[in-house]
Amino acid sequence: MAKVCLVSSAGGHLTQAVSIAGELQGEHDFILCVSGFTAVRGIELEEMWAVHFLPVYWGHRVPFGVLMGMAVALWKFFRIFRRERVEYVISTGAEVALPALLVNRLFFHRPSLFIESVSRIDTPSLTGRIAYHLADRVFVQWPGLLRHYGPRAEYHGRLL
């Protein structure tokens, strides 16, 4: 079975990632990379092969905290992808998607998919605008978003 790395931040993004795993259960082994330990509290994760936590270390509390957090996340994703031998990368967002997609693009060249949040109806998210250039495929869940993305964006109806 192929190993699929699901990358997600907490909240609705994580709910969408777990929903994807539920739909494809039995066909793939899933590795969940989530932005914090508390994000998975109360969610059934038995379909996951492994769960990795990528805590947001400094955030906006210290100068350059976001950049330091991204640097740590880049290193952690490199190690996870190498150790787990990931074959596909799927992300539902948000900020944790970018280091995963960047590491994949630079070092591993595995097929990747970014799914824009269903809550984005009129305008793309900042993560989506950047992920468009890093992911192989981008799915949007509202037809109006296609005009904001380039020709690689795809609309297949609401996925989640």
PyMOL commands that set and color helices and strands:
alter all, ss='L'
color gray80, all
select helices_A, chain A and resi 12-23+37-40+65-84+97-108+126-134+143-147
alter helices_A, ss='H'
color red, helices_A
select strands_A, chain A and resi 2-8+28-34+48-53+88-93+112-115+137-140+153-155
alter strands_A, ss='S'
color yellow, strands_A
deselect
rebuild
show_as cartoon
